[in-house]
Amino acid sequence: MKTVRLTEASRDRALEKLIGRDPSGYNEYEATVREIIEAVRREGDAALLRYTEKFDGVTMTARDMRVTRQEIDEAYAQLDSALIEVMKRAAANIRDFHEKQKKQSWITTRADGVILGQKIAPVASSGCYVPGGRAVYPSSVLMNIIPAKAAGVERIVMVTPPGKDGRAAAAALAAADIAGVDEIYKVGGAQAIAALAYGTETVPRVDMITGPGNIFVALAKKACFGVTGIDSVAGPSEILVIADETADPRYVAADLLSQAEHDPMASAILLTTDEKLAEAVGREIEDFLSVLERHEIIRQSLDNYGYIFIGDSMQDLIDAANVIASEHLEILTRDPWQVMTGIRNAGAIFLGSYSSEPLGDYYAGPNHILPTNGTARFFSPLGVDTFMKRTSLISYSREALEKVSDDIQTFAKAEGLTAHANSIRVRFE
């Protein structure tokens, strides 16, 4: 990790490098993704089967794509019963948290006959993408499906690539079943996103697509946005820790490494006012690297996107955190709740020494699908709202409309839209 004095210039240089990881910047893959999407639009299942054979090395028929109840039961049998019980407990926490996010429709009335309101309803269908290979994360399955279920989505579909044996990952299937999925299809990559967006003979079209994936999946989601809704175009994982002299350097180092192990493109940043803490964290990191399994990935991540910034004041650290707008933000200070009041931009905030980031990844209940690459400035975590639509309700009586008819006609004529004005005028001829 690079240790630097926190200044506006040093912060902005680091930020420029971090933003360079944005999946939208990988233009060299866009042509391939567009080609895959168009093939799925034209050919449907035939394209899905061809790409599954090409990219996953699996030959199957359209009938094989849909996961059966027998496959789900066999997946449970392959898993340790302790893991299944942990997933069920985590699912209960996630469900409880997201149930509290639900909002109600509302209506307000006035004496002159004006009725205004907002109708809130879920999308009819959603699709959850789950990566395959070594990146099978059943926790993400729970985090994608349970909020959709809490929102009241009627049809929840999961897509995930098959392994070489033609089967989907057992942990993903069990997690999806625990979460309440309706249908599962063994198809992955950009072709799976295209299938969810446009529909094929076998895979249904959905209204909203969520879930993480590789660069091809991310770009496919971006390309299909507008045809269907998406949660976000997610970038590599990030963690930012604000710590003062009261923080335990071993905790800080462990938490930074918890995200660096995801990917060589992941980012881990420490903001502190204490030089001694910075030095101690550096030593702890080296100690951990000698024993952690994914030390090569961690080392690449820290060399490329790891920073220790030493600031002059806590306010400097807070200001930097708001500019960086990290996916995960830990506050390990004497009074973390006081520091939290100054934070505007973060995907999720973890307060105190015993609220380390993996708690949110797996178990606490809040969603771990969070805005990355600085988008926490304007995006929010995935949640019930992701799957909800707001529809405005407007009802005026004749009396109420007559009072404002001249105003509306004046406005419409000023914009050159005389048919708009006429629509009001004819009611009072």
C-alpha positions as CSV (number, residue, x, y, z in Angstrom):
1,M,0.0,0.0,0.0
2,K,1.1,3.5,-0.7
3,T,1.3,5.8,2.3
4,V,0.8,9.5,1.4
5,R,0.0,12.8,3.1
6,L,-3.7,13.6,2.6
7,T,-4.1,16.7,0.4
8,E,-6.7,17.7,-2.1
9,A,-4.2,16.8,-4.9
10,S,-3.2,13.4,-3.5
11,R,-6.8,12.5,-2.9
12,D,-7.8,13.5,-6.5
13,R,-4.9,11.5,-8.0
14,A,-6.1,8.4,-6.2
15,L,-9.7,9.1,-7.1
16,E,-8.8,9.4,-10.8
17,K,-7.1,6.0,-10.7
18,L,-10.0,4.4,-8.8
19,I,-12.6,5.8,-11.3
20,G,-10.5,4.3,-14.1
21,R,-11.7,0.8,-13.0
22,D,-15.3,1.7,-14.1
23,P,-16.6,-1.2,-16.3
24,S,-18.1,1.3,-18.7
25,G,-14.6,2.3,-19.7
26,Y,-13.8,-1.1,-21.3
27,N,-14.8,-0.2,-24.8
28,E,-12.9,-3.0,-26.4
29,Y,-15.5,-5.5,-25.2
30,E,-18.6,-3.6,-26.2
31,A,-18.7,-4.8,-29.8
32,T,-18.6,-8.5,-28.6
33,V,-21.3,-7.8,-26.1
34,R,-23.5,-6.1,-28.7
35,E,-23.0,-9.1,-31.1
36,I,-24.1,-11.5,-28.4
37,I,-27.2,-9.5,-27.5
38,E,-28.3,-9.2,-31.1
39,A,-27.8,-13.0,-31.7
40,V,-30.0,-13.8,-28.7
41,R,-32.6,-11.3,-29.9
42,R,-32.7,-12.9,-33.4
43,E,-32.2,-16.6,-32.5
44,G,-33.5,-17.0,-29.0
45,D,-32.7,-20.4,-27.4
46,A,-30.5,-21.4,-30.3
47,A,-28.0,-18.6,-29.5
48,L,-28.1,-19.4,-25.8
49,L,-27.2,-23.0,-26.4
50,R,-24.5,-22.1,-28.9
51,Y,-22.8,-19.6,-26.5
52,T,-23.2,-22.1,-23.6
53,E,-21.2,-24.6,-25.6
54,K,-18.7,-22.1,-26.7
55,F,-18.0,-20.3,-23.4
56,D,-18.9,-22.9,-20.8
57,G,-18.0,-26.1,-22.6
58,V,-21.4,-27.6,-22.1
59,T,-23.7,-29.1,-24.7
60,M,-27.4,-29.1,-23.7
61,T,-30.9,-28.8,-25.1
62,A,-33.4,-26.0,-24.4
63,R,-35.2,-28.4,-22.1
64,D,-32.0,-28.9,-20.1
65,M,-31.7,-25.2,-19.4
66,R,-34.4,-25.0,-16.7
67,V,-33.3,-26.3,-13.3
68,T,-35.7,-29.0,-12.0
69,R,-36.9,-29.6,-8.4
70,Q,-34.8,-32.8,-8.4
71,E,-31.7,-30.8,-9.2
72,I,-32.4,-28.4,-6.3
73,D,-33.0,-31.3,-3.9
74,E,-29.7,-32.9,-5.1
75,A,-28.0,-29.6,-4.4
76,Y,-29.1,-29.6,-0.8
77,A,-27.8,-33.1,-0.4
78,Q,-24.4,-32.0,-1.6
79,L,-24.0,-29.3,1.0
80,D,-23.0,-29.4,4.6
81,S,-26.2,-29.1,6.8
82,A,-24.5,-26.5,8.9
83,L,-24.0,-24.2,5.9
84,I,-27.7,-24.7,5.0
85,E,-28.8,-23.6,8.5
86,V,-26.5,-20.6,8.4
87,M,-28.0,-19.5,5.0
88,K,-31.5,-19.9,6.5
89,R,-30.5,-17.7,9.5
90,A,-28.9,-15.1,7.2
91,A,-32.0,-15.1,5.0
92,A,-34.2,-14.4,8.0
93,N,-32.1,-11.4,8.9
94,I,-32.1,-10.1,5.3
95,R,-35.8,-10.6,5.0
96,D,-36.6,-8.8,8.3
97,F,-34.5,-5.8,7.3
98,H,-36.0,-5.5,3.8
99,E,-39.6,-6.0,5.0
100,K,-39.1,-2.7,6.9
101,Q,-38.2,-0.9,3.7
102,K,-41.7,-1.2,2.2
103,K,-43.6,2.0,1.5
104,Q,-47.3,2.6,1.2
105,S,-49.4,4.2,-1.5
106,W,-50.9,7.5,-0.4
107,I,-53.8,9.9,-1.3
108,T,-54.5,13.5,-0.3
109,T,-57.7,15.4,-0.9
110,R,-58.9,19.0,-0.9
111,A,-62.3,20.5,-0.3
112,D,-62.6,21.8,-3.9
113,G,-62.5,18.2,-5.3
114,V,-58.7,17.8,-5.9
115,I,-57.4,14.3,-5.2
116,L,-53.7,13.6,-5.6
117,G,-51.7,10.6,-4.7
118,Q,-49.1,8.0,-5.4
119,K,-49.6,4.4,-6.1
120,I,-46.6,2.2,-5.2
121,A,-46.4,-1.3,-6.8
122,P,-43.7,-3.8,-7.6
123,V,-42.5,-4.7,-11.0
124,A,-44.2,-7.9,-12.3
125,S,-41.0,-9.8,-12.8
126,S,-37.3,-9.7,-12.0
127,G,-34.2,-11.6,-13.0
128,C,-31.2,-12.3,-10.8
129,Y,-27.8,-13.0,-12.4
130,V,-25.5,-15.3,-10.4
131,P,-21.9,-15.8,-11.6
132,G,-20.5,-19.3,-11.9
133,G,-17.0,-20.8,-11.7
134,R,-15.0,-19.9,-8.6
135,A,-17.1,-16.7,-8.0
136,V,-20.2,-18.5,-6.6
137,Y,-21.5,-16.4,-3.7
138,P,-24.7,-17.8,-2.2
139,S,-24.8,-14.7,0.0
140,S,-25.4,-12.6,-3.2
141,V,-28.2,-14.9,-4.2
142,L,-30.0,-14.1,-0.9
143,M,-29.3,-10.4,-1.3
144,N,-30.8,-10.3,-4.8
145,I,-33.9,-12.5,-4.4
146,I,-35.1,-11.7,-0.9
147,P,-35.7,-7.9,-1.5
148,A,-37.6,-8.7,-4.7
149,K,-39.7,-11.2,-2.7
150,A,-40.3,-8.6,0.0
151,A,-41.3,-6.1,-2.6
152,G,-44.0,-8.5,-3.9
153,V,-42.5,-9.3,-7.3
154,E,-44.7,-12.1,-8.7
155,R,-42.1,-13.9,-10.8
156,I,-38.5,-14.1,-9.8
157,V,-36.1,-15.7,-12.2
158,M,-32.4,-16.6,-11.6
159,V,-29.8,-17.3,-14.3
160,T,-26.4,-18.8,-13.6
161,P,-23.9,-20.6,-15.9
162,P,-23.6,-24.4,-15.7
163,G,-20.4,-26.1,-14.6
164,K,-18.5,-28.5,-16.8
165,D,-20.9,-31.2,-15.6
166,G,-23.9,-29.3,-16.9
167,R,-25.1,-28.5,-13.4
168,A,-25.5,-25.2,-11.6
169,A,-23.5,-24.6,-8.4
170,A,-25.2,-26.4,-5.5
171,A,-24.8,-23.5,-3.0
172,A,-26.4,-21.1,-5.5
173,L,-29.4,-23.4,-6.0
174,A,-29.9,-24.0,-2.3
175,A,-29.7,-20.2,-1.6
176,A,-32.1,-19.4,-4.3
177,D,-34.6,-21.9,-3.0
178,I,-34.3,-20.6,0.5
179,A,-34.8,-17.0,-0.8
180,G,-38.0,-18.0,-2.7
181,V,-37.0,-18.0,-6.3
182,D,-39.6,-19.1,-8.9
183,E,-37.5,-20.3,-11.8
184,I,-33.8,-21.0,-12.4
185,Y,-32.0,-21.3,-15.8
186,K,-28.6,-22.6,-16.5
187,V,-27.3,-19.9,-18.7
188,G,-24.6,-17.3,-18.1
189,G,-22.7,-14.4,-19.5
190,A,-23.9,-11.5,-21.7
191,Q,-26.2,-14.0,-23.4
192,A,-28.1,-14.6,-20.1
193,I,-28.6,-10.8,-19.6
194,A,-29.9,-10.6,-23.2
195,A,-32.3,-13.5,-22.6
196,L,-33.7,-11.8,-19.5
197,A,-34.1,-8.5,-21.3
198,Y,-35.7,-9.7,-24.5
199,G,-36.9,-13.2,-23.7
200,T,-36.4,-16.4,-25.6
201,E,-38.6,-19.5,-26.2
202,T,-37.5,-20.8,-22.8
203,V,-36.2,-17.9,-20.7
204,P,-38.8,-15.3,-19.8
205,R,-38.4,-11.6,-20.3
206,V,-38.3,-9.7,-17.0
207,D,-38.8,-6.1,-16.0
208,M,-35.7,-5.7,-13.7
209,I,-32.3,-7.3,-13.8
210,T,-30.0,-7.4,-10.8
211,G,-26.8,-9.1,-9.7
212,P,-23.1,-9.0,-10.1
213,G,-21.0,-10.5,-13.0
214,N,-17.8,-10.1,-15.0
215,I,-17.1,-7.3,-17.5
216,F,-19.3,-8.9,-20.2
217,V,-22.3,-9.2,-17.8
218,A,-21.8,-5.6,-16.6
219,L,-21.6,-4.2,-20.2
220,A,-24.6,-6.3,-21.2
221,K,-26.7,-4.9,-18.4
222,K,-25.6,-1.4,-19.5
223,A,-26.6,-2.1,-23.1
224,C,-30.0,-3.6,-22.1
225,F,-30.9,-0.7,-19.8
226,G,-34.0,0.9,-21.2
227,V,-35.4,-2.3,-22.5
228,T,-35.4,-3.5,-18.9
229,G,-34.4,-2.0,-15.6
230,I,-31.1,-2.7,-13.9
231,D,-29.8,-2.2,-10.4
232,S,-26.4,-0.7,-11.5
233,V,-23.3,-1.4,-13.6
234,A,-21.2,-2.6,-10.7
235,G,-17.4,-2.1,-10.5
236,P,-14.8,-3.9,-8.4
237,S,-15.2,-4.0,-4.6
238,E,-14.0,-1.2,-2.3
239,I,-13.5,-0.5,1.3
240,L,-12.5,2.7,3.1
241,V,-11.6,2.8,6.8
242,I,-11.6,6.0,8.9
243,A,-9.5,5.4,12.0
244,D,-8.0,7.4,14.8
245,E,-5.4,6.5,17.4
246,T,-8.0,4.4,19.4
247,A,-8.3,1.9,16.5
248,D,-6.8,-1.6,16.8
249,P,-4.3,-1.8,13.9
250,R,-4.8,-5.5,13.6
251,Y,-8.6,-5.0,13.1
252,V,-8.0,-2.3,10.5
253,A,-5.5,-4.4,8.5
254,A,-7.8,-7.4,8.6
255,D,-10.8,-5.4,7.4
256,L,-8.8,-3.8,4.5
257,L,-7.7,-7.2,3.3
258,S,-11.2,-8.6,3.5
259,Q,-12.0,-6.6,0.4
260,A,-8.6,-6.7,-1.3
261,E,-8.9,-10.5,-1.7
262,H,-11.9,-10.1,-4.0
263,D,-10.1,-9.0,-7.1
264,P,-6.8,-7.4,-8.2
265,M,-8.9,-4.4,-9.2
266,A,-10.4,-4.1,-5.7
267,S,-9.6,-1.0,-3.6
268,A,-8.6,-0.7,0.1
269,I,-8.0,2.7,1.6
270,L,-7.2,3.8,5.1
271,L,-7.8,7.4,6.2
272,T,-6.2,8.3,9.6
273,T,-4.8,11.2,11.5
274,D,-2.3,9.0,13.4
275,E,1.0,8.1,11.8
276,K,1.8,5.5,14.4
277,L,-1.5,3.7,13.5
278,A,-0.6,3.9,9.8
279,E,2.8,2.3,10.4
280,A,1.3,-0.4,12.6
281,V,-1.4,-1.2,10.0
282,G,1.3,-1.6,7.4
283,R,3.1,-4.2,9.6
284,E,-0.1,-6.1,10.3
285,I,-0.9,-6.3,6.6
286,E,2.5,-7.9,5.9
287,D,2.0,-10.4,8.7
288,F,-1.5,-11.4,7.3
289,L,-0.1,-11.7,3.8
290,S,2.2,-14.4,4.9
291,V,-0.7,-16.6,5.9
292,L,-3.8,-15.7,3.9
293,E,-4.6,-18.0,1.0
294,R,-5.4,-15.3,-1.6
295,H,-2.2,-13.4,-0.9
296,E,-1.3,-13.0,-4.5
297,I,-4.6,-11.3,-5.4
298,I,-4.4,-9.2,-2.3
299,R,-0.9,-8.1,-3.1
300,Q,-1.9,-7.0,-6.6
301,S,-4.9,-5.1,-5.2
302,L,-2.9,-3.3,-2.6
303,D,-0.1,-2.4,-5.0
304,N,-2.5,-1.0,-7.6
305,Y,-5.3,0.5,-5.5
306,G,-4.3,0.4,-1.9
307,Y,-3.7,3.7,0.0
308,I,-3.0,4.9,3.5
309,F,-3.8,8.6,3.7
310,I,-2.6,10.6,6.7
311,G,-4.7,13.7,7.3
312,D,-4.3,16.6,9.7
313,S,-7.8,16.5,11.2
314,M,-10.9,14.3,11.4
315,Q,-12.8,16.8,9.3
316,D,-10.1,16.3,6.5
317,L,-10.8,12.5,6.7
318,I,-14.6,13.0,6.5
319,D,-14.2,15.4,3.5
320,A,-12.1,12.9,1.7
321,A,-14.5,10.1,2.4
322,N,-17.4,12.1,1.0
323,V,-15.4,12.7,-2.2
324,I,-14.3,9.1,-2.6
325,A,-17.8,7.8,-1.9
326,S,-16.7,4.3,-1.2
327,E,-18.9,1.1,-1.4
328,H,-18.0,0.1,2.1
329,L,-17.0,2.6,4.8
330,E,-15.9,1.5,8.3
331,I,-15.5,4.1,11.1
332,L,-13.1,2.9,13.8
333,T,-12.8,6.0,16.0
334,R,-13.4,7.1,19.6
335,D,-16.9,8.2,18.7
336,P,-17.9,6.6,15.4
337,W,-21.5,7.8,15.5
338,Q,-20.4,11.4,15.7
339,V,-18.1,10.9,12.7
340,M,-21.0,9.2,10.9
341,T,-23.1,12.4,11.0
342,G,-20.6,14.0,8.7
343,I,-20.8,11.3,6.0
344,R,-23.0,12.0,3.0
345,N,-21.6,9.5,0.5
346,A,-21.1,5.8,1.2
347,G,-22.8,2.6,0.2
348,A,-22.9,1.1,3.7
349,I,-21.4,2.4,6.9
350,F,-20.0,0.1,9.6
351,L,-19.6,1.7,13.0
352,G,-17.3,0.5,15.7
353,S,-14.7,-2.2,16.2
354,Y,-17.1,-5.1,16.1
355,S,-19.0,-4.1,13.0
356,S,-16.5,-5.3,10.4
357,E,-17.5,-5.3,6.7
358,P,-18.0,-9.1,6.4
359,L,-20.9,-8.8,8.9
360,G,-22.7,-6.9,6.2
361,D,-21.6,-9.2,3.4
362,Y,-23.2,-12.2,5.0
363,Y,-25.5,-11.8,7.9
364,A,-26.6,-8.5,9.5
365,G,-29.5,-8.0,7.0
366,P,-28.8,-4.8,5.1
367,N,-28.0,-5.4,1.4
368,H,-24.4,-6.0,0.4
369,I,-25.1,-5.0,-3.3
370,L,-23.9,-1.5,-3.1
371,P,-22.9,1.4,-5.4
372,T,-19.2,1.4,-6.4
373,N,-16.8,3.7,-8.2
374,G,-18.0,6.8,-6.5
375,T,-21.6,6.3,-7.5
376,A,-22.6,6.3,-3.8
377,R,-22.9,10.1,-4.5
378,F,-26.2,9.4,-6.2
379,F,-27.0,5.7,-6.0
380,S,-28.3,3.6,-3.1
381,P,-27.9,-0.1,-2.1
382,L,-30.1,-2.6,-3.7
383,G,-33.3,-3.0,-1.8
384,V,-37.1,-3.2,-1.9
385,D,-37.2,0.2,-3.7
386,T,-35.2,-1.3,-6.6
387,F,-38.2,-3.4,-7.5
388,M,-40.9,-0.8,-6.9
389,K,-42.6,1.6,-9.3
390,R,-44.3,4.9,-8.3
391,T,-47.4,5.9,-10.3
392,S,-48.9,9.4,-9.8
393,L,-52.7,9.8,-9.2
394,I,-54.5,13.0,-10.3
395,S,-58.2,13.7,-10.1
396,Y,-59.7,17.3,-10.3
397,S,-63.4,18.2,-10.1
398,R,-64.9,20.7,-12.6
399,E,-64.7,23.4,-9.9
400,A,-61.1,22.8,-9.2
401,L,-60.0,22.7,-12.8
402,E,-62.0,25.9,-13.7
403,K,-60.0,27.8,-11.1
404,V,-56.7,27.0,-12.8
405,S,-57.7,26.6,-16.4
406,D,-56.4,30.1,-17.4
407,D,-53.1,29.3,-15.8
408,I,-52.7,26.0,-17.6
409,Q,-53.6,27.5,-21.0
410,T,-51.2,30.4,-20.5
411,F,-48.4,27.9,-19.7
412,A,-49.3,25.7,-22.7
413,K,-49.4,28.6,-25.2
414,A,-46.1,29.9,-24.0
415,E,-44.6,26.5,-25.0
416,G,-46.4,26.6,-28.3
417,L,-48.5,23.6,-27.4
418,T,-51.9,24.9,-28.4
419,A,-53.5,21.4,-28.4
420,H,-52.6,21.2,-24.7
421,A,-54.4,24.5,-24.1
422,N,-57.4,23.4,-26.2
423,S,-57.7,20.2,-24.0
424,I,-58.5,22.5,-21.1
425,R,-60.5,25.1,-23.0
426,V,-63.1,22.7,-24.4
427,R,-64.2,21.7,-21.0
428,F,-65.5,25.3,-20.3
429,E,-67.0,26.2,-23.7
